[in-house]
């Protein structure tokens, strides 16, 4: 019976050691999880702050452009003048008095490609990319052009055909917090 008791005690010690190892692993995993959650929270906050800053910048540009269009003189922030484009900036809704120069350089290039077409014939994103000198064989690059063209169409700078092709032209769009854009 002593040998059976000794065998059970040995198994108990082994099980206790295994539980201690598992507790240590769980503590390390919990610490890694907490660090990961903190990093995720920081990234989410950074993205939200950037979106807010870009929206505020776009609002300032829009307000300044509207005031300039009405004949008033408005002092615009030095860091974001109303007539200068900001790469990665929010695409404003098209209005009569709004200059193309408020768009990012890539968006200006897309508009130029479509406006330079004979009879303003529509082009697919792949064709726009090819005319811009972008490798149209790389799907990710074509998708970038398509995304920009869609955003321009949503904001009234371009027309999007049912086929998915884009053409130069402007349409009236509803501007958030106001009437139509034109």
HUTAPE-V417498 format. One line per field, one symbol per residue. ss: DSSP state (A for helix, B for strand, O for the rest). phi: phi as a letter, one per 30 degrees, with the letter a starting at -180 (. if undefined). psi: psi as a letter, one per 20 degrees, with the letter a starting at -180 (. if undefined). A space follows every 50 residues. Layout:
# HUTAPE-V417498
ss = ???
phi = ???
psi = ???
This chain:
# HUTAPE-V417498
ss = OAAAAAAAAAAAAAAAAAAAAAAAAAAAAAAAAAAAAAAAAAAAAAAAAA AAAAAAAAAAAAAAAAAAAOOOOOOOOOOOOOOOOOOOOOOOOOOOOOOA AAOOAAAAAAAAAAAOOAAAOOBOAAAAAAAOOOOOOOAAAAAAAAAAAA AAAAOOOBBBOOOOOBBBOOOOOBOOOOOBOO
phi = .dddddddddddddddddddddddddddddddddddddddeddddddddd ddddddddddddddddddddjdcbdceddbddccdbeiddddddbedddd ddddedddddededddddhhddbdedddedddicdddceddddddddddd ddddcjdbccdddjdcbdkbbdbdceiadddc
psi = hhhgghghhghgggggggggghggghggghghgggghggggggggggggg ggghggghgggggggghhhjirpppqqhhmqhiqqopjrpoqpprgipqh iiqqgghgggggghhjqpklqqqrhghggghijqoiiohhhhhggggghg ghghjjhrpprhiiqqqqqqqpqpppjabqi.
